[in-house]
Amino acid sequence: MTAENAPRSQPQEKLPSAHLDRPGDALALVQHTFGYMPQESLVLIGLAGGSSGGHLRVDLAGGAADPYAMARQCAEWLAYHTRSLRPRRP
Protein backbone atom coordinates (compact mmCIF):
# COMPACT_ATOMS: atom_id res chain seq x y z
CA MET A 1 0.00 0.00 0.00
CA THR A 2 1.35 3.45 -0.88
CA ALA A 3 0.28 6.58 0.97
CA GLU A 4 0.76 9.46 -1.44
CA ASN A 5 0.42 12.26 1.14
CA ALA A 6 2.10 12.56 4.52
CA PRO A 7 -0.15 13.02 7.56
CA ARG A 8 -1.03 16.57 8.47
CA SER A 9 0.44 17.63 11.77
CA GLN A 10 -0.98 21.15 11.86
CA PRO A 11 -4.38 22.50 10.77
CA GLN A 12 -4.23 24.15 7.40
CA GLU A 13 -5.99 27.30 6.31
CA LYS A 14 -9.44 26.99 4.73
CA LEU A 15 -9.09 26.02 1.08
CA PRO A 16 -11.70 26.51 -1.63
CA SER A 17 -14.41 23.85 -1.75
CA ALA A 18 -14.07 21.00 -4.20
CA HIS A 19 -17.04 20.50 -6.50
CA LEU A 20 -17.45 17.27 -8.45
CA ASP A 21 -20.41 18.26 -10.60
CA ARG A 22 -19.48 16.76 -13.97
CA PRO A 23 -18.41 13.23 -14.91
CA GLY A 24 -14.81 14.25 -15.65
CA ASP A 25 -14.35 16.19 -12.40
CA ALA A 26 -13.38 13.12 -10.36
CA LEU A 27 -10.79 12.08 -12.96
CA ALA A 28 -9.41 15.62 -13.06
CA LEU A 29 -9.09 15.55 -9.26
CA VAL A 30 -7.17 12.26 -9.44
CA GLN A 31 -4.82 13.68 -12.11
CA HIS A 32 -4.29 16.87 -10.09
CA THR A 33 -3.80 15.05 -6.77
CA PHE A 34 -1.30 12.44 -7.93
CA GLY A 35 0.26 14.28 -10.86
CA TYR A 36 -0.46 11.34 -13.15
CA MET A 37 -3.30 8.94 -13.93
CA PRO A 38 -2.71 5.72 -11.94
CA GLN A 39 -3.04 2.43 -13.83
CA GLU A 40 -4.26 -0.88 -12.35
CA SER A 41 -4.80 0.87 -9.02
CA LEU A 42 -7.52 1.59 -6.53
CA VAL A 43 -7.66 5.33 -5.87
CA LEU A 44 -9.40 6.72 -2.79
CA ILE A 45 -9.83 10.43 -2.12
CA GLY A 46 -11.54 11.41 1.11
CA LEU A 47 -14.09 14.20 0.77
CA ALA A 48 -15.82 15.92 3.64
CA GLY A 49 -17.46 19.32 3.84
CA GLY A 50 -16.42 20.24 0.30
CA SER A 51 -12.71 19.62 0.92
CA SER A 52 -10.49 16.73 0.00
CA GLY A 53 -8.63 14.91 2.73
CA GLY A 54 -6.56 11.74 2.67
CA HIS A 55 -5.46 10.49 -0.72
CA LEU A 56 -4.54 6.87 -1.26
CA ARG A 57 -3.41 4.79 -4.24
CA VAL A 58 -3.15 1.01 -3.91
CA ASP A 59 -1.82 -1.45 -6.49
CA LEU A 60 -4.65 -3.85 -7.27
CA ALA A 61 -2.26 -6.78 -7.66
CA GLY A 62 -0.95 -6.26 -4.13
CA GLY A 63 -4.39 -6.67 -2.57
CA ALA A 64 -5.44 -9.69 -4.60
CA ALA A 65 -4.25 -12.18 -1.98
CA ASP A 66 -6.57 -10.82 0.73
CA PRO A 67 -8.99 -8.20 -0.66
CA TYR A 68 -10.95 -7.95 2.61
CA ALA A 69 -7.81 -7.07 4.57
CA MET A 70 -6.85 -4.52 1.90
CA ALA A 71 -10.32 -2.95 2.00
CA ARG A 72 -10.28 -2.77 5.80
CA GLN A 73 -6.81 -1.21 5.84
CA CYS A 74 -7.78 1.34 3.18
CA ALA A 75 -10.95 2.29 5.05
CA GLU A 76 -9.05 2.73 8.31
CA TRP A 77 -6.34 4.82 6.64
CA LEU A 78 -8.85 7.04 4.85
CA ALA A 79 -10.95 7.55 8.00
CA TYR A 80 -7.81 8.50 9.95
CA HIS A 81 -6.58 10.99 7.35
CA THR A 82 -9.95 12.68 6.76
CA ARG A 83 -10.81 13.13 10.45
CA SER A 84 -9.43 16.70 10.40
CA LEU A 85 -12.05 17.65 7.79
CA ARG A 86 -14.99 16.73 9.99
CA PRO A 87 -16.66 19.60 11.83
CA ARG A 88 -15.82 19.72 15.52
CA ARG A 89 -18.71 19.27 17.92
CA PRO A 90 -18.87 21.72 20.84
C-alpha positions as a Markdown table, in Angstrom:
| # | Residue | x | y | z |
|---|---|---|---|---|
| 1 | Met | 0.0 | 0.0 | 0.0 |
| 2 | Thr | 1.4 | 3.4 | -0.9 |
| 3 | Ala | 0.3 | 6.6 | 1.0 |
| 4 | Glu | 0.8 | 9.5 | -1.4 |
| 5 | Asn | 0.4 | 12.3 | 1.1 |
| 6 | Ala | 2.1 | 12.6 | 4.5 |
| 7 | Pro | -0.2 | 13.0 | 7.6 |
| 8 | Arg | -1.0 | 16.6 | 8.5 |
| 9 | Ser | 0.4 | 17.6 | 11.8 |
| 10 | Gln | -1.0 | 21.2 | 11.9 |
| 11 | Pro | -4.4 | 22.5 | 10.8 |
| 12 | Gln | -4.2 | 24.1 | 7.4 |
| 13 | Glu | -6.0 | 27.3 | 6.3 |
| 14 | Lys | -9.4 | 27.0 | 4.7 |
| 15 | Leu | -9.1 | 26.0 | 1.1 |
| 16 | Pro | -11.7 | 26.5 | -1.6 |
| 17 | Ser | -14.4 | 23.8 | -1.7 |
| 18 | Ala | -14.1 | 21.0 | -4.2 |
| 19 | His | -17.0 | 20.5 | -6.5 |
| 20 | Leu | -17.5 | 17.3 | -8.4 |
| 21 | Asp | -20.4 | 18.3 | -10.6 |
| 22 | Arg | -19.5 | 16.8 | -14.0 |
| 23 | Pro | -18.4 | 13.2 | -14.9 |
| 24 | Gly | -14.8 | 14.3 | -15.6 |
| 25 | Asp | -14.3 | 16.2 | -12.4 |
| 26 | Ala | -13.4 | 13.1 | -10.4 |
| 27 | Leu | -10.8 | 12.1 | -13.0 |
| 28 | Ala | -9.4 | 15.6 | -13.1 |
| 29 | Leu | -9.1 | 15.6 | -9.3 |
| 30 | Val | -7.2 | 12.3 | -9.4 |
| 31 | Gln | -4.8 | 13.7 | -12.1 |
| 32 | His | -4.3 | 16.9 | -10.1 |
| 33 | Thr | -3.8 | 15.1 | -6.8 |
| 34 | Phe | -1.3 | 12.4 | -7.9 |
| 35 | Gly | 0.3 | 14.3 | -10.9 |
| 36 | Tyr | -0.5 | 11.3 | -13.2 |
| 37 | Met | -3.3 | 8.9 | -13.9 |
| 38 | Pro | -2.7 | 5.7 | -11.9 |
| 39 | Gln | -3.0 | 2.4 | -13.8 |
| 40 | Glu | -4.3 | -0.9 | -12.4 |
| 41 | Ser | -4.8 | 0.9 | -9.0 |
| 42 | Leu | -7.5 | 1.6 | -6.5 |
| 43 | Val | -7.7 | 5.3 | -5.9 |
| 44 | Leu | -9.4 | 6.7 | -2.8 |
| 45 | Ile | -9.8 | 10.4 | -2.1 |
| 46 | Gly | -11.5 | 11.4 | 1.1 |
| 47 | Leu | -14.1 | 14.2 | 0.8 |
| 48 | Ala | -15.8 | 15.9 | 3.6 |
| 49 | Gly | -17.5 | 19.3 | 3.8 |
| 50 | Gly | -16.4 | 20.2 | 0.3 |
| 51 | Ser | -12.7 | 19.6 | 0.9 |
| 52 | Ser | -10.5 | 16.7 | 0.0 |
| 53 | Gly | -8.6 | 14.9 | 2.7 |
| 54 | Gly | -6.6 | 11.7 | 2.7 |
| 55 | His | -5.5 | 10.5 | -0.7 |
| 56 | Leu | -4.5 | 6.9 | -1.3 |
| 57 | Arg | -3.4 | 4.8 | -4.2 |
| 58 | Val | -3.1 | 1.0 | -3.9 |
| 59 | Asp | -1.8 | -1.4 | -6.5 |
| 60 | Leu | -4.7 | -3.9 | -7.3 |
| 61 | Ala | -2.3 | -6.8 | -7.7 |
| 62 | Gly | -0.9 | -6.3 | -4.1 |
| 63 | Gly | -4.4 | -6.7 | -2.6 |
| 64 | Ala | -5.4 | -9.7 | -4.6 |
| 65 | Ala | -4.3 | -12.2 | -2.0 |
| 66 | Asp | -6.6 | -10.8 | 0.7 |
| 67 | Pro | -9.0 | -8.2 | -0.7 |
| 68 | Tyr | -11.0 | -7.9 | 2.6 |
| 69 | Ala | -7.8 | -7.1 | 4.6 |
| 70 | Met | -6.8 | -4.5 | 1.9 |
| 71 | Ala | -10.3 | -3.0 | 2.0 |
| 72 | Arg | -10.3 | -2.8 | 5.8 |
| 73 | Gln | -6.8 | -1.2 | 5.8 |
| 74 | Cys | -7.8 | 1.3 | 3.2 |
| 75 | Ala | -11.0 | 2.3 | 5.0 |
| 76 | Glu | -9.0 | 2.7 | 8.3 |
| 77 | Trp | -6.3 | 4.8 | 6.6 |
| 78 | Leu | -8.8 | 7.0 | 4.9 |
| 79 | Ala | -10.9 | 7.6 | 8.0 |
| 80 | Tyr | -7.8 | 8.5 | 10.0 |
| 81 | His | -6.6 | 11.0 | 7.4 |
| 82 | Thr | -9.9 | 12.7 | 6.8 |
| 83 | Arg | -10.8 | 13.1 | 10.4 |
| 84 | Ser | -9.4 | 16.7 | 10.4 |
| 85 | Leu | -12.0 | 17.6 | 7.8 |
| 86 | Arg | -15.0 | 16.7 | 10.0 |
| 87 | Pro | -16.7 | 19.6 | 11.8 |
| 88 | Arg | -15.8 | 19.7 | 15.5 |
| 89 | Arg | -18.7 | 19.3 | 17.9 |
| 90 | Pro | -18.9 | 21.7 | 20.8 |
